Amino acid sequence: MTKHAIDRALDMAIEGEEIREAFIHPERIYWSPRHEAWTYQRGRIALGVREEGKTHLVLTILWATDE
């Protein structure tokens, strides 16, 4: 996770378990041209995720929308 993603989680009062569930068991994954990253959505949150080789980096955390 980037420092920005950690700061967002703290500002939004999102617990680590909710973030892990969104990453490991997303309800929906879609490409976000706006953020140029994959979006992993579960429940009330969405994670902006960039693939870096065999790893993934959580760039940001957002409130989920009904896009």
Long-range contacts (C-beta under 8 A, 24 or more apart in sequence): 1-57, 1-58, 2-57, 2-58, 2-59, 2-60, 4-59, 4-60, 5-47, 5-48, 5-58, 5-59, 5-60, 5-61, 8-60, 8-61, 8-62, 9-61, 12-45, 12-61, 12-63, 14-45, 14-61, 18-42, 18-43, 18-45, 19-45, 19-47, 19-58, 19-61, 22-46, 22-47, 23-47, 23-49, 23-56, 23-58, 30-67, 35-59, 35-60
